[in-house]
Amino acid sequence: MDFLGIGLPELLVVLLVALIIVGPKRLPEAAAQIARAIRTLRRYATEATSELRAEFEEATKDFEGVRGELREFSRSLDKEIRPLTEKVDETLRETRRAVPRQPIIETSATPAPDEPPPDADAS
């Protein structure tokens, strides 16, 4: 038996200390109060868990709704844009066919130097 990391020897020590502190006459009453407190805490924990679960379910439904709307928007946008992109692509192909390709003109001239040549008379 191991409850919250407390084994049988530890539990017996706790019960013995409770018996000494509370006394044999009030021990059943104290045990009943502790049991009520534990039940109340468990009820609060159960309620909190169920509320959180309900909130998460609601958030998940909202998320799925938004996700569906975004998918539908993406599809409709794709349907509207596709004809435009096809038209632009076709115009681009026609333009490339209509404009002749010009060869790159090469010259044999050498570019001007960046610095003027040194003066021969300066020596």
C-alpha positions as CSV (number, residue, x, y, z in Angstrom):
1,M,0.0,0.0,0.0
2,D,1.5,3.3,-1.1
3,F,-0.7,6.4,-1.1
4,L,0.9,9.7,-2.1
5,G,4.3,8.3,-1.3
6,I,3.2,7.3,2.2
7,G,3.7,3.6,3.0
8,L,2.2,1.5,5.8
9,P,4.9,2.4,8.4
10,E,4.6,6.1,7.8
11,L,0.8,5.9,8.0
12,L,1.0,4.1,11.3
13,V,3.3,6.8,12.7
14,V,0.8,9.5,11.5
15,L,-2.1,7.7,13.2
16,L,-0.1,7.3,16.4
17,V,0.8,11.0,16.5
18,A,-2.9,11.9,15.8
19,L,-4.0,9.6,18.6
20,I,-1.6,11.3,21.0
21,I,-2.4,14.8,19.9
22,V,-6.2,14.5,19.5
23,G,-6.9,11.9,22.1
24,P,-8.9,8.7,21.8
25,K,-12.3,10.4,22.5
26,R,-12.0,13.0,19.7
27,L,-10.1,10.8,17.2
28,P,-13.3,9.5,15.4
29,E,-14.6,13.1,15.1
30,A,-11.3,14.4,13.7
31,A,-11.2,11.5,11.3
32,A,-14.7,12.3,10.1
33,Q,-13.8,16.0,9.6
34,I,-10.7,15.0,7.6
35,A,-12.8,12.6,5.5
36,R,-15.3,15.4,4.8
37,A,-12.5,17.8,3.8
38,I,-11.0,15.2,1.4
39,R,-14.4,14.6,-0.2
40,T,-14.9,18.4,-0.6
41,L,-11.5,18.7,-2.2
42,R,-12.1,15.8,-4.5
43,R,-15.5,17.4,-5.5
44,Y,-13.8,20.7,-6.3
45,A,-11.1,18.9,-8.3
46,T,-13.8,17.0,-10.3
47,E,-15.8,20.1,-11.0
48,A,-12.7,22.0,-12.1
49,T,-11.6,19.1,-14.4
50,S,-15.1,18.9,-16.0
51,E,-15.2,22.7,-16.5
52,L,-11.8,22.7,-18.1
53,R,-12.8,19.7,-20.3
54,A,-15.9,21.6,-21.4
55,E,-13.9,24.7,-22.2
56,F,-11.3,22.8,-24.2
57,E,-14.1,21.0,-26.2
58,E,-15.7,24.4,-26.9
59,A,-12.3,25.9,-28.0
60,T,-11.7,22.8,-30.2
61,K,-15.0,23.3,-31.9
62,D,-14.3,26.9,-32.5
63,F,-10.9,26.1,-33.8
64,E,-12.3,23.5,-36.2
65,G,-14.9,26.0,-37.4
66,V,-12.2,28.6,-38.1
67,R,-10.1,26.0,-39.8
68,G,-12.9,25.0,-42.1
69,E,-13.6,28.6,-43.0
70,L,-10.0,29.2,-43.8
71,R,-9.9,26.1,-46.0
72,E,-13.0,27.3,-47.9
73,F,-11.6,30.8,-48.2
74,S,-8.4,29.3,-49.6
75,R,-10.3,27.3,-52.2
76,S,-12.4,30.2,-53.3
77,L,-9.4,32.4,-53.6
78,D,-7.6,29.8,-55.6
79,K,-10.6,29.5,-57.9
80,E,-10.6,33.3,-58.5
81,I,-6.9,33.8,-58.9
82,R,-6.1,30.7,-61.1
83,P,-7.7,32.3,-64.3
84,L,-5.8,35.5,-63.7
85,T,-2.4,33.7,-63.3
86,E,-3.1,31.6,-66.4
87,K,-3.9,34.8,-68.3
88,V,-0.7,36.5,-67.0
89,D,1.4,33.4,-67.9
90,E,-0.1,33.3,-71.4
91,T,0.6,37.0,-72.0
92,L,4.1,36.5,-70.8
93,R,4.6,33.6,-73.3
94,E,3.1,35.7,-76.1
95,T,5.4,38.6,-75.3
96,R,8.5,36.4,-75.3
97,R,7.5,35.0,-78.7
98,A,6.8,38.4,-80.1
99,V,10.0,40.1,-78.9
100,P,13.0,38.8,-80.9
101,R,16.0,37.9,-78.9
102,Q,18.8,40.4,-79.5
103,P,22.3,39.1,-79.3
104,I,24.6,40.7,-76.8
105,I,26.9,43.2,-78.5
106,E,30.5,42.6,-77.7
107,T,33.1,45.2,-78.4
108,S,36.8,44.7,-78.8
109,A,37.7,48.0,-77.2
110,T,39.4,47.8,-73.9
111,P,37.9,49.8,-71.0
112,A,39.6,53.0,-69.9
113,P,42.0,52.5,-67.0
114,D,40.9,53.6,-63.5
115,E,44.0,55.7,-62.9
116,P,45.9,57.8,-65.4
117,P,49.3,56.4,-66.5
118,P,52.3,57.8,-64.6
119,D,54.1,60.7,-66.3
120,A,57.3,59.7,-68.0
121,D,58.7,63.3,-67.3
122,A,58.1,63.1,-63.6
123,S,61.3,61.1,-62.9
